[in-house]
Amino acid sequence: MNFITWIISGIIAGWLTGLIIRGRGFGIKGDLIVGLLGGLVAGALLSFIGHITFHVLGNVIIAVVGGVILVAIIRFFRRN
């Protein structure tokens, strides 16, 4: 069940990430995929170290942070 919550949170987070990080975006589909991947990665890493959220809002916040970090990393490597 936690995995499904990460997916839903990641999709919402992708949309929010697109709003937070402006500039050359990846388009709506790209932003959603990046947010989804960021949410999955951030959720997996935090659950690995023992941090578990029980509310959807907490999962969305974690996914947004993961998405923003992932977009920043992708943009860094696209410039170089």
Backbone as a chain_set.jsonl record, in Angstrom:
{"seq": "MNFITWIISGIIAGWLTGLIIRGRGFGIKGDLIVGLLGGLVAGALLSFIGHITFHVLGNVIIAVVGGVILVAIIRFFRRN", "coords": {"N": [[0.82, -1.195, 0.0], [1.989, 1.202, 0.678], [3.652, 1.68, -1.486], [1.865, 2.313, -3.547], [0.873, 4.7, -2.558], [3.206, 6.228, -2.737], [3.413, 6.399, -5.519], [1.079, 7.849, -6.266], [1.542, 10.18, -4.774], [3.908, 10.947, -5.992], [3.085, 11.617, -8.585], [1.447, 13.843, -8.073], [3.42, 15.385, -6.906], [5.124, 15.752, -9.069], [3.715, 17.532, -10.644], [3.653, 19.709, -8.878], [6.397, 20.148, -8.654], [6.988, 21.0, -11.22], [5.748, 23.479, -11.08], [7.265, 24.741, -9.111], [9.965, 24.679, -9.987], [10.94, 26.508, -12.514], [11.505, 27.486, -15.936], [13.375, 25.932, -18.499], [11.432, 23.451, -18.935], [10.319, 19.994, -18.714], [8.053, 19.468, -19.979], [4.574, 18.551, -19.517], [4.174, 15.759, -19.263], [6.796, 14.901, -18.872], [7.496, 16.282, -16.511], [5.715, 15.068, -14.725], [6.642, 12.426, -14.769], [9.263, 12.758, -13.823], [8.696, 13.777, -11.284], [7.343, 11.587, -10.233], [9.374, 9.621, -10.275], [11.207, 10.922, -8.596], [9.701, 10.986, -6.256], [9.427, 8.248, -5.73], [12.115, 7.492, -5.369], [12.906, 9.188, -3.227], [11.039, 8.403, -1.271], [11.688, 5.683, -0.982], [14.352, 5.856, -0.088], [14.03, 7.261, 2.334], [12.401, 5.5, 3.771], [14.15, 3.417, 3.957], [16.057, 4.379, 5.737], [14.539, 4.484, 7.931], [12.557, 6.381, 8.303], [9.232, 6.945, 8.2], [6.264, 8.071, 6.77], [2.853, 8.612, 7.538], [0.808, 9.976, 6.484], [-0.769, 11.334, 3.611], [-0.091, 13.914, 2.865], [2.457, 14.251, 3.979], [3.85, 12.395, 2.441], [3.589, 13.594, -0.079], [5.053, 15.949, 0.298], [7.608, 14.88, 0.738], [7.952, 13.66, -1.763], [7.908, 15.904, -3.441], [10.235, 17.23, -2.638], [12.107, 15.256, -3.366], [11.593, 15.213, -6.138], [12.294, 17.844, -6.897], [15.025, 17.825, -6.3], [15.858, 15.802, -8.04], [15.215, 16.957, -10.549], [16.932, 19.162, -10.463], [19.409, 17.852, -10.517], [19.252, 16.574, -13.026], [19.057, 18.804, -14.727], [21.527, 19.97, -14.196], [23.318, 18.113, -15.335], [22.467, 18.211, -17.974], [23.305, 20.676, -18.845], [26.032, 20.484, -18.908]], "CA": [[0.0, 0.0, 0.0], [2.874, 2.353, 0.728], [4.145, 1.882, -2.843], [0.808, 3.007, -4.286], [0.867, 6.071, -2.042], [4.355, 6.901, -3.333], [3.105, 6.682, -6.922], [0.114, 8.955, -6.303], [2.247, 11.361, -4.273], [4.885, 11.335, -7.003], [2.395, 12.295, -9.687], [1.103, 15.174, -7.561], [4.676, 16.1, -6.7], [5.641, 16.151, -10.376], [3.01, 18.755, -11.022], [4.143, 20.773, -8.001], [7.791, 20.393, -9.017], [6.936, 21.834, -12.417], [5.404, 24.842, -10.676], [8.35, 25.296, -8.295], [11.154, 24.872, -10.819], [10.531, 27.025, -13.815], [12.577, 27.539, -16.927], [13.223, 24.884, -19.505], [10.807, 22.293, -18.314], [10.304, 18.745, -19.458], [6.683, 19.282, -20.438], [3.71, 18.021, -18.469], [4.471, 14.338, -19.079], [8.141, 14.792, -18.31], [7.454, 16.72, -15.111], [5.032, 14.04, -13.941], [7.532, 11.267, -14.647], [10.359, 13.133, -12.931], [8.141, 13.833, -9.928], [7.07, 10.214, -9.831], [10.654, 8.985, -9.963], [11.74, 11.582, -7.403], [8.928, 10.516, -5.11], [9.778, 6.855, -5.451], [13.473, 7.449, -4.835], [12.922, 9.813, -1.898], [10.281, 7.541, -0.368], [12.459, 4.468, -0.717], [15.508, 6.195, 0.743], [13.608, 7.607, 3.694], [11.933, 4.3, 4.465], [15.337, 2.611, 4.21], [16.721, 4.861, 6.954], [13.622, 4.341, 9.05], [11.571, 7.467, 8.384], [8.01, 6.554, 7.51], [5.146, 8.987, 6.966], [1.578, 7.926, 7.486], [-0.179, 10.859, 5.877], [-0.513, 11.608, 2.201], [0.591, 15.209, 2.772], [3.878, 14.004, 4.233], [4.393, 11.728, 1.257], [3.672, 14.58, -1.165], [6.179, 16.838, 0.602], [8.82, 14.108, 0.465], [8.048, 13.478, -3.2], [8.265, 17.197, -4.039], [11.665, 17.439, -2.376], [12.818, 14.327, -4.242], [11.438, 15.671, -7.513], [13.095, 19.058, -7.097], [16.431, 17.404, -6.319], [16.073, 15.057, -9.288], [15.208, 17.92, -11.663], [18.163, 19.944, -10.365], [20.502, 16.997, -10.978], [19.094, 16.394, -14.469], [19.407, 20.07, -15.391], [22.972, 20.158, -14.076], [24.01, 17.278, -16.321], [22.08, 18.634, -19.329], [24.09, 21.875, -19.19], [27.456, 20.127, -19.109]], "C": [[0.862, 1.257, 0.0], [3.402, 2.686, -0.666], [3.132, 2.646, -3.687], [0.724, 4.463, -3.841], [2.037, 6.855, -2.611], [4.072, 7.278, -4.781], [2.154, 7.872, -7.037], [0.775, 10.251, -5.845], [3.252, 11.865, -5.299], [4.258, 12.059, -8.172], [1.996, 13.707, -9.269], [2.365, 16.013, -7.407], [5.292, 16.538, -8.019], [5.008, 17.425, -10.864], [3.511, 19.93, -10.183], [5.594, 21.133, -8.318], [7.866, 21.265, -10.262], [6.579, 23.274, -12.106], [6.548, 25.509, -9.92], [9.562, 25.626, -9.149], [10.688, 25.282, -12.2], [11.727, 27.062, -14.745], [12.32, 26.504, -17.989], [12.687, 23.636, -18.842], [10.891, 21.058, -19.192], [8.932, 18.5, -20.063], [5.87, 18.616, -19.34], [3.999, 16.545, -18.21], [5.832, 14.138, -18.428], [8.188, 15.189, -16.849], [6.789, 15.674, -14.231], [5.924, 12.817, -13.741], [8.682, 11.569, -13.703], [9.868, 13.215, -11.482], [7.853, 12.455, -9.383], [8.357, 9.502, -9.439], [11.291, 9.598, -8.715], [11.016, 11.134, -6.145], [9.258, 9.091, -4.729], [11.162, 6.75, -4.82], [13.521, 8.025, -3.418], [12.173, 8.952, -0.88], [11.039, 6.282, 0.001], [13.655, 4.758, 0.187], [15.104, 6.514, 2.179], [13.07, 6.402, 4.449], [13.103, 3.377, 4.781], [16.043, 3.056, 5.488], [15.778, 4.891, 8.148], [12.591, 5.431, 9.198], [10.356, 7.083, 7.548], [6.938, 7.593, 7.806], [3.853, 8.215, 6.798], [0.5, 8.755, 6.809], [0.218, 11.151, 4.436], [0.226, 12.932, 2.039], [2.093, 15.059, 3.009], [4.547, 13.334, 3.055], [4.539, 12.689, 0.083], [4.854, 15.514, -0.933], [7.502, 16.136, 0.313], [9.02, 13.945, -1.035], [8.42, 14.775, -3.912], [9.751, 17.467, -3.843], [12.503, 16.52, -3.265], [12.751, 14.743, -5.698], [12.274, 16.891, -7.821], [14.577, 18.703, -7.168], [16.746, 16.682, -7.622], [16.105, 15.989, -10.489], [16.482, 18.751, -11.651], [19.357, 19.136, -10.862], [20.438, 16.817, -12.496], [19.491, 17.658, -15.211], [20.899, 20.34, -15.318], [23.722, 19.363, -15.142], [23.624, 17.633, -17.751], [22.876, 19.844, -19.774], [25.516, 21.519, -19.523], [27.64, 19.145, -20.215]], "O": [[0.501, 2.263, -0.611], [3.58, 3.86, -0.99], [3.505, 3.53, -4.457], [0.526, 5.357, -4.665], [1.884, 8.032, -2.939], [4.452, 8.362, -5.224], [2.398, 8.794, -7.816], [0.586, 11.299, -6.463], [3.429, 13.073, -5.458], [4.834, 13.012, -8.697], [2.187, 14.658, -10.026], [2.38, 17.2, -7.735], [5.921, 17.593, -8.082], [5.675, 18.293, -11.428], [3.762, 21.014, -10.709], [5.971, 22.303, -8.253], [8.705, 22.161, -10.352], [7.045, 24.192, -12.781], [6.776, 26.709, -10.071], [10.122, 26.718, -9.05], [10.115, 24.488, -12.947], [12.837, 26.7, -14.357], [11.171, 26.231, -18.338], [13.44, 22.861, -18.253], [11.467, 21.089, -20.279], [8.68, 17.425, -20.607], [6.429, 18.165, -18.34], [4.063, 16.124, -17.055], [5.99, 13.303, -17.538], [8.834, 14.526, -16.038], [7.243, 15.42, -13.116], [5.951, 12.241, -12.654], [9.042, 10.735, -12.872], [10.557, 12.767, -10.565], [8.091, 12.181, -8.206], [8.422, 8.855, -8.394], [11.846, 8.884, -7.88], [11.633, 10.929, -5.099], [9.359, 8.762, -3.547], [11.358, 6.012, -3.855], [14.105, 7.422, -2.518], [12.631, 8.793, 0.251], [11.035, 5.861, 1.157], [13.939, 3.999, 1.115], [15.763, 6.083, 3.126], [13.27, 6.299, 5.659], [13.06, 2.636, 5.762], [16.565, 2.229, 6.235], [16.172, 5.278, 9.248], [11.811, 5.404, 10.15], [10.453, 6.917, 6.332], [6.727, 7.957, 8.963], [3.775, 7.276, 6.007], [-0.609, 8.269, 6.589], [1.401, 11.204, 4.101], [1.083, 13.057, 1.163], [2.9, 15.674, 2.314], [5.681, 13.663, 2.706], [5.51, 12.606, -0.668], [5.58, 15.835, -1.873], [8.406, 16.721, -0.282], [10.141, 14.077, -1.527], [9.17, 14.748, -4.888], [10.442, 17.884, -4.773], [13.495, 16.956, -3.85], [13.743, 14.64, -6.42], [12.896, 16.973, -8.88], [15.302, 19.231, -8.011], [17.785, 16.925, -8.236], [16.95, 15.822, -11.369], [17.055, 19.02, -12.707], [20.223, 19.672, -11.553], [21.462, 16.901, -13.173], [20.191, 17.588, -16.221], [21.481, 20.877, -16.26], [24.646, 19.875, -15.775], [24.404, 17.372, -18.667], [23.102, 20.023, -20.971], [26.148, 22.189, -20.34], [28.767, 18.747, -20.506]]}, "num_chains": 1, "name": "protein.A"}
